[in-house]
Amino acid sequence: MVQCFRLIRTRTIRERHSGILKTTTETAYGITSLPRQRASADQLLAIVRAHWGIENKVFHVRDQTLGEDACRVRKCSAPIILSALRNSVLNVLQTLGVKNRAAQLRTFCANPVKALEAIRRKISEN
């Protein structure tokens, strides 16, 4: 261990049912092998934020939109296959230029032919 640090996180979110804003504070501690000459406090903060940026951009979407954390599949390679399918779905939605993924997924689930037609149109454009 070369450095340790304390990070105080404060976030404000709107509760889904009541619409009330709720502020929470969390303190996290970390250790790093990077010496101060290579990583100042600001640089450590940037490293931690970059890590959570990945979590927030990819995994949060997979969990909130596709319910990944609620999935109870645990045997053999099924979790890996489902993860690959979820990634594929999100990539297709991104390629189609979808802004509201959840709404578009509901539309496609109600009408799978519409999903296939959208994909076919996008492929023929390229």
N, C-alpha and C positions, 0 to 999 in steps of 0.2 A: 504494500500500500504506500503510495506516495502522497495522495491527497484524499481528503474526505470533504463532502459538501452537504449543505442543507438547502433544500428547495421547498419553498412555500408556494403551493398552488391555490389560487382562488378562482372559482368559476361560478357563473350565474346561468342557471337554466330555467326554462319555463316548465312547470309541472304540466304533464300532458292533460290531466283531467280537469284541474281547477284553473289552469292558466296563470297561476301565481308564480312570480319570479322567486327563485330560491337560490341563495348564495351559500356555497360550501367552501371550506378551507381545509387543505390537506398538507401535511408536512412530510416530505420524503427525504431520506438520507441516502447518500451514495459514496462509494469509494472508487478511486481510479488509480491506475498505475502511471498516468501522465503527470510529469512534474509541472510545477507552476510556470517554468520557462516555456513549456510547450502548450499549456492550456490554462489560460487565465480564467477567472470566474465567468466572464462574458463568453469565452469560448466553450466552457463546460455547459453553460446554459444553452448555447446554440446546438451542441451535440445532443443534449437531452431533448430539446425541442424537435430536432430532426428525427430522432427515434420515435417520438410520439406523433409526429406528422404522418409517418407511415401507418401507425396504428389507427389514427383518426381517418385517414383517407381511404384505406383499403379494408382493414378488419372491421371497423365500425360500420361501414356500409354493408359488408357481408353479413354482419350480425343483425343490424337493424332492418335491412331490406329483405334479406333472405333467411333470417332466423337461424343462423349457423350455430350459435351457442345453445339454442334450445334443441338442436338435433341430438337424438339419443343413439345414433348409429355408432358402434364402437368396434365391430368385429372385422378382422382381416384388413383388406385394403379399401373397404367401403368408405371410410372417412376421407381418404385421399382422393378417391374417385369423385365423391360428392363435392369436395373442395374444388377440384378441377372443373367440374360442371358449373359450380357457382361462379368461378372466375370467368368461365366462358360466357355465361349469361351476362355478367357485368360488362365484359368486353364487347359483346354484341350490342347492348344498350348504349354503350359509349360510342361505338361506331355509327349507330343510328342517330346519334345526336340527341338522345333522350335527356331531358332536364329533370323530370320527376320520375325516378326509377320505380318507386312503389306503385304509382298510379298506372304507369305503362305495363308493369308486370300484371296488375289486376286485369287490365284490358286484354293482354295477351292470354292470360289464363282463361278468361271468359270466352275468348275467340282465338284458339291456336292457329287457325288458318290465317288470320290477320298477321300474326307473328311471322309465319313463313313467307307471306307475301311481302312484308316489310324487308325481310332479309334478302329475298330474291331481287327486289327493286334495288337495294343497296349494292348487291353483287353486280347487277347489270349496269349500274352507273360507272363502276370501275372497270 
